[in-house]
Amino acid sequence: MLAKYWKQIGFVILIIAVLFNITFKLINKTSLKTEALESAKYILEQEKNNNIIEK
C-alpha cells in the first residue's frame, strides 16, 4: 500500500515542511531598522579596525 501512495505521502510531507518554514520565518522576522543599525555598527567597527592597523 505504501508503494502505491509514495508520491502523495512525499507531497504532503513537502507541503508541511514548506508551511512550517514560512511560519518560522514570519515569527522570527527581524525588523529592517534593527538590520540597518546592526549593519552600520559592523561597518563602523571594521573601519576603526582598519584605521588602527594602517597606523
C-alpha positions as CSV (number, residue, x, y, z in Angstrom):
1,M,0.0,0.0,0.0
2,L,2.9,2.4,0.8
3,A,4.4,1.8,-2.6
4,K,1.1,2.8,-4.3
5,Y,0.9,6.2,-2.5
6,W,4.5,7.2,-2.1
7,K,4.2,10.3,-4.3
8,Q,1.2,11.6,-2.3
9,I,2.9,11.0,1.0
10,G,6.0,12.8,-0.1
11,F,3.9,15.7,-1.4
12,V,2.1,16.0,1.9
13,I,5.4,16.0,3.8
14,L,6.8,18.6,1.4
15,I,3.8,20.9,1.9
16,I,4.0,20.6,5.7
17,A,7.7,21.4,5.7
18,V,7.2,24.4,3.5
19,L,4.4,25.7,5.7
20,F,6.5,25.2,8.8
21,N,9.4,27.0,7.2
22,I,7.3,30.0,6.2
23,T,5.7,30.2,9.6
24,F,9.0,30.1,11.4
25,K,10.4,32.8,9.2
26,L,7.4,35.1,9.8
27,I,7.6,34.6,13.5
28,N,11.3,35.2,13.8
29,K,11.5,38.1,11.3
30,T,13.9,40.9,12.3
31,S,12.8,44.4,11.5
32,L,14.5,46.5,8.8
33,K,15.5,49.1,11.4
34,T,17.3,46.6,13.5
35,E,19.1,45.1,10.5
36,A,20.2,48.5,9.3
37,L,21.5,49.5,12.8
38,E,23.5,46.3,13.1
39,S,25.0,46.7,9.6
40,A,26.0,50.3,10.4
41,K,27.6,49.2,13.7
42,Y,29.5,46.5,11.9
43,I,30.8,48.8,9.2
44,L,32.0,51.4,11.7
45,E,33.8,48.7,13.7
46,Q,35.5,47.4,10.6
47,E,36.6,50.9,9.6
48,K,38.0,51.6,13.1
49,N,39.9,48.3,13.0
50,N,41.3,49.2,9.5
51,N,42.4,52.6,10.7
52,I,44.2,51.1,13.7
53,I,46.0,48.6,11.5
54,E,47.1,51.2,9.0
55,K,48.7,53.5,11.6
